[in-house]
Amino acid sequence: MQPWEIGAAGERIVADTLRISGFVVTVNTQLPGATDIDATKVGDHRLVQVKTSVAPEPPAALSPEEVRAIKSRASRLGATAWQARLMITPGGLPGSAIEWQQL
């Protein structure tokens, strides 16, 4: 899998998980510095940065600059900043549970 395919698969899995939990989800990776996922439901607005890897390699953590950027965007929008980390199989299916961390 190409790196962009790995990232897209992880974003799809996280977005689907949020939708199942009742969030309205926008996936936005086209703009420079954009948050991967903007998710909202009544009383809960989250900006989620997704880190994905192919199992068994663990996904990277957000860099300090990525943490600063997503927290800054979340603050401006009245949202909370989150990191979602997961592994996928070589076929692009979930290979681990999503590890959620509020930043």
Summary of the structure (lengths in Angstrom):
residues: 103
radius of gyration: 12.9
end to end distance: 29.0
largest distance: 37.4
contacts: 299
relative contact order: 0.20
helix: 31%
strand: 33%
